[in-house]
Amino acid sequence: MCHIRSGSVFPVIIDGNELVEDLKDAIKMRISDKIQCRAAKLKLYLAMKGNALLSDSEPSKQQLEEGNVDDDINICLILTH
């Protein structure tokens, strides 16, 4: 799931063997009307609670999928450039 600051949450599907750059390109194509920069400039973050990724059964993940950003979610930077 992808969340952008405007509050939109949407799925982006890529194959497991694709690169982060492929994910950025897919995000850019999906919401090109909302992203003004090049796909390569996107910064991606992991949604975490504590030190773990959100599991499928985690209420915070379910909230995120419904478009709500739970206060308990830690956003950890995984890409710096």
C-alpha positions as CSV (number, residue, x, y, z in Angstrom):
1,M,0.0,0.0,0.0
2,C,1.2,3.5,-0.7
3,H,0.2,6.6,1.3
4,I,0.8,10.1,0.2
5,R,0.7,13.2,2.3
6,S,-2.6,14.3,0.8
7,G,-4.2,11.4,2.5
8,S,-4.6,9.0,-0.4
9,V,-3.9,5.3,0.1
10,F,-3.7,3.1,-2.9
11,P,-2.1,-0.3,-3.9
12,V,0.8,-0.5,-6.3
13,I,1.7,-4.0,-7.5
14,I,5.1,-5.0,-8.7
15,D,6.8,-8.3,-9.1
16,G,9.1,-9.5,-6.2
17,N,12.1,-9.4,-8.5
18,E,11.7,-5.7,-9.5
19,L,13.8,-2.9,-8.0
20,V,12.9,0.1,-5.9
21,E,13.2,2.2,-9.0
22,D,10.5,0.1,-10.6
23,L,8.2,0.7,-7.6
24,K,8.9,4.5,-7.9
25,D,8.0,4.4,-11.6
26,A,4.8,2.5,-10.8
27,I,3.8,5.0,-8.1
28,K,4.5,7.9,-10.4
29,M,2.4,6.4,-13.2
30,R,-0.4,5.6,-10.8
31,I,-0.7,9.2,-9.4
32,S,1.1,11.3,-12.0
33,D,-1.4,14.1,-11.5
34,K,-0.3,14.5,-7.9
35,I,3.5,14.0,-8.2
36,Q,5.4,16.9,-9.9
37,C,8.9,15.5,-9.5
38,R,10.6,12.7,-11.4
39,A,10.0,9.2,-10.1
40,A,13.7,8.9,-9.1
41,K,13.2,11.8,-6.6
42,L,10.5,10.0,-4.6
43,K,11.4,9.1,-1.1
44,L,9.9,5.8,0.2
45,Y,9.3,4.8,3.8
46,L,8.4,1.6,5.5
47,A,5.3,1.5,7.8
48,M,6.5,0.0,11.1
49,K,5.3,-0.4,14.7
50,G,8.1,-0.6,17.1
51,N,11.0,-2.4,15.3
52,A,8.8,-4.6,13.1
53,L,7.0,-4.2,9.8
54,L,3.3,-4.1,10.1
55,S,1.8,-7.6,9.7
56,D,-1.3,-8.3,7.7
57,S,-3.3,-8.8,10.9
58,E,-2.0,-5.6,12.5
59,P,-4.9,-3.1,13.2
60,S,-2.5,-0.2,12.2
61,K,-2.1,-1.8,8.7
62,Q,-5.8,-2.3,8.3
63,Q,-6.3,1.4,9.2
64,L,-3.7,2.4,6.7
65,E,-5.4,0.3,4.0
66,E,-8.7,2.2,4.8
67,G,-6.9,5.5,4.3
68,N,-6.3,6.3,8.0
69,V,-2.8,6.8,9.4
70,D,-2.7,5.4,12.9
71,D,-0.7,7.4,15.5
72,D,1.1,4.2,16.5
73,I,2.8,3.8,13.1
74,N,6.5,4.6,12.9
75,I,7.6,5.7,9.5
76,C,11.3,4.7,8.9
77,L,13.2,6.1,6.0
78,I,14.5,3.3,3.8
79,L,15.8,5.4,0.9
80,T,17.8,8.6,1.2
81,H,18.3,9.3,-2.4
